[in-house]
Amino acid sequence: MNNTVDKKGTVQSLTFGCRLNAFESEVMKQKALSAGLDGLADGAVLVNTCAVTGEAVRQAKQAIRRARRANPKARIIVSGCAAQTEPETFAGMAEVDLVIGNEEKLHTHNYRALPDFGVNDLERVRVNDIMSVRETASHMIEGFGGRARAFVQVQNGCDHRCTFCIIPYGRGNSRSVAMGSVVDQIKHLTALGHNEIVITGVDITSYGTDLPGKPSLGILVQTILSEVPDLPRLRLSSIDSIEIDEPLMEVIVNEPRLMPHLHLSIQSGDNMILKRMKRRHLREHTIEFCNQVRAQRPDIVFGADLIAGFPTEDEAMFKNTLDIIDQCGLTHIHVFPYSSRKGTPAARMPQTDPVVVKQRAKRLRQAAENRFEEYLAARRGSRQKVLVERNGFGYSEQYIPVYGVDGDMGEIVDVEISDHDQKGLIATTLKITDGIKIRPSTPVAQSKLVGTQA
């Protein structure tokens, strides 16, 4: 969860889940301010929820209750995927003043009538059929909440129907933002001083299939890099490697401004489980892709989403998922214990024992931690270019946390790595690069990693 807490009488935001939600929270706040909610005596709290797991929904409800205790008279407005898929859950909470859907949250008029809103549960819900939405509008963001990186939405929704996933019912079908609008937004954010842009969406490798001429994600990325030469760093959020086309592969292996960190939607390393998940790839496809890219761009790292304990998964099937960590050389791994979501086909399959699910998730996390530690240890003595997120902390091009960094937020500094801990790399000195003297960094005590998936 990311949260922005402002002083009393203004608009606060609580964000759960993906980078797309982070982007949309900025849009929500902008629309709420345009509607005048900052003029309310006790302000408003915007809660942007996630529905990917039952735990995500539970955390959102818990945060809403905390927000009410901290802001007894503020208006609490709940939106996001969980609000879209189960609006009655949030409408039934006494703490909530308004529930709005994923499409409604992006329009000013849905916030404007709030001060005169009633208390009837039916009145408190503004959630329409997300499947009826056919377009995704571009939203120009004025800054990005004090962040060093900025996120730009290029796509929304998903046409796939993976058997475990509730998100298409929260986001609707796939729809893309026009290339010109994406480029204009990135030019705008770069001019504001953002040195890294993260392209985000629900299924970004499906980009362009609904647009005239059907431009692919690869064409979009090539256009961005060509049209915005002042942008130092472009990063992709989660991608589906089986959908990567030739233009995108060309950029991945040849373009240094596209960051060498790809987060793959793998989910499982077992072919039978992948089939039951209704995924579009096999384990062999994933391994081949990682080997092919790494051979052409050795500095690249791969992350992945992995699900532990999917229905019908036995020990041999799980072992295939465990093994793919080493076979693909994964370093940034998000482990999800399988969470049954009502209305999905997987919820009707024979379920894995919850105790076994928990144990397998723990084993995956331990393997992920071991692989990450090995990667960090191998970086000692290396040079890294780090985007400063805050004083003393930033991210390398491979999205590795780096501590002991000296620089202003948003600045890209050249550091030398002397050590590491379990959280990331530690920089102690900076060198002169191309005749330009860069300030030395100083060691810092181990810090808690702050941030979510890129």
Secondary structure, 3 states (H helix, E strand, C coil): CEEECCCCCCEEEEECCCHHHHHHHHHHHHHHHHCCHHHCCCCEEEEEECCCCHHHHHHHHHHHHHHHHHCCCCEEEEEEHHHHHCHHHHHCCCCCCEEECCCHHHCCHHHHCHHHCCCCCCCCEECCCHHHCCCCCCCCCCCCCCCCEEEEECEECCCCCCCCCCHHHHHCCCEECCHHHHHHHHHHHHHCCCCEEEEECCCHHHCCCCCCCCCCHHHHHHHHHHHCCCCCEEEECCECHHHCCHHHHHHHHHCCCECCEEEEEEECCCHHHHHHHCCCCCHHHHHHHHHHHHHHCCCCEEEEEEEECCCCCCHHHHHHHHHHHHHHCEEEEEEEECCCCCCCHHHHCCCCCHHHHHHHHHHHHHHHHHHHHHHHHHCCCCEEEEEEEECEEEEECCCCEEEEECCCCCCEEEEEEEEECCCCEEEEECCCECCECCCCCCCCCCCCCCCCCC
